Amino acid sequence: MKAPPTSLALLLFILFSLISISSASFPWPDVPDPTGFVKCLKSSTSTDQISQLLFTPANTSYNDVYSFSARNPRILALDRLTPAVIVTPSAESQVQAVVICARKNNMQIRTRSGGHDWEGLSYSSTYTRAFVLLDMINLRSVIVDPVAKTAIVQAGATLGEVYYWIYRASGTLAFPAGVWSTVGATGLICGGGYGPLRRKYGFAADNVVDARIVDVRGNILDRRAMGEDLFWAIRGGSCSSFGVILSWKLHLVDVPTKVTIFTVMREEKQTEIMYPFQTVAPVLPNELDIRVRISTVVSNASTRADGLVVQLAFTGAYLGPADELITIFNTRLPQLGMQRSELQEVTWIEALMQSSFFPLFSANYTPEDFLDRTFLADIPTKAKSDFVRSPVSVPGLNGFWDKLLEVGAGEATVIFTPYGGVLDNYPESTIPFPNRAGTLFMIYTRVLWIGNTTQKLEWIRSLYDYLTPYVSSNPRRAYYNYNDLDLGANPATGIISNIAARKWGSSYFANNFNRLIAIKTLVDPLNFFRHEQTVPPFSLIQDM
């Protein structure tokens, strides 16, 4: 599973092109031309067809199209620049035309698939430069081959759509990805993509067989045409830095006809349970996904005047029968006090839909609900992430509970997601997402963006500061799919210092960031595909 080294051709290209790149005139003039872009697009495609897929602020439906896939309402409430033009292509040739016309008219591109983007960088901008939103919502077909155990998934498909069509083709096949059905499959894969099958089959990006991408010149490339370097980069290294994904060919994995799911709530002995959990969970059988969702609730178990208590909600699934799972828990993690009545045997599609992972669906669900992009509530949040490589101490956990009790019931959620399993077999260079062997678990933290938002932002940053001694360091790591502008951002114009970019890039990609820069230099040397946290090309101009 070792990733191939950066090719000699790539290194030679970079060596001979550094001077020309660093001295090239910057490609973005001060004033981009939305009018010229629209004219170019109409002349490059069928005018009648593209007119129905193109929206400007002058269109009455512009706001509806823009906000429909904005899955984090926090972004809509911010003072952000919105697109000068929205294009919702229905054919690959139209995507090519968007890239070509944007380059000709100095328009930057933001590409949106599902819209679950914590900082909204796929559809809004903190810059002041007009841009095109390439919304892939119309390109979302999913074609499953149950015999070959593959699926061809267009860039605009959500996880729910992927899961539904796999279910329709086979009850014993699955794709290792996330649990939130309205997440875009492309965005998830582009950042790595973890889910309940991670410890058995790895990440979503590990299970990509091929891909089709539009490059900076408007060419459509598959894996063979793009080469192994670029194919490596787009599986976990930020696709938006390198081009526009059109589709993926995915490897599907086997699941049993019945799996066991569970949701276990505990409101006492939190430290007694969580301290051993940190080291036991990563070495449990590979077939077991378990994570713990931590929040504050009002409870009779509380001794506080406000009635608050920290609640631990252990959720997950086991690729096996309930009787096996209860034995595993009682033997390996007796502190949890798992009861057989807390386990339920269901099909895999039922496991994805029921509250074993998150309380997403009502009891009256049907698999067809996976096709509804508005089925789940959009929650306004500010989020952060961390990776833990040594267990948090008992005093550290006790202080952590105190921090959570500083906010109201349900206003913050923290999720500990254990790693281990097959992930321990992957070196950090396998794909750009580096957090494999040596990682005990990931921490995801979010706070609801309601009420006093300034206070909420201060609180989540203070929790992040509190966790500093207990999480990874040099660099302190974060998950690219939980993007966080607190880590840093590229400037709006000019050459990007690689040293400055490493302030955020090394957090997401560790040492893999160097290879990503090299590949970016090869495929997009003038940095056409650019936003606040895109990988920059190599620059001879660095911070002093």
Secondary structure, DSSP 8 states (H G I E B T S, - for coil): -------HHHHHHHHHHHHHHHHS--S--SS--HHHHHHHHHHHS-HHHHHTTEE-TTSTTHHHHHHHT---HHHHHS--B--SEEE--SSHHHHHHHHHHHHHTT-EEEEESS---TT-TTT-BSSSS-EEEEE-TT---EEEETTTTEEEEETT-BHHHHHHHHHHH-TTEE----S-TTSBHHHHHHH----TTHHHH--GGGGEEEEEEE-TTS-EE-HHHHHHHHHHHHTTS-GGGT-EEEEEEEE-EE--S-EEEEEEEE-S-HHHHHHHHHHHGGGS-TTEEEEEEEEEEE-TT--STT-EEEEEEEEEEESS-HHHHHHHHHHH-GGG---GGGEEEE-HHHHHHSTTT-S-S-TT--GGGGG-TTSS----EEEEEEEESS---HHHHHHHHHHHTTS-TTSEEEEEEE--GGGGGS-TTSSS----TT--EEEEEEEE--SSHHHHHHHHHHHHHHHGGGS--SS----GGG--GGG----SSS---HHHHHHHHHHHHTTHHHHHHHHHHHH-TT--S--TT------S----
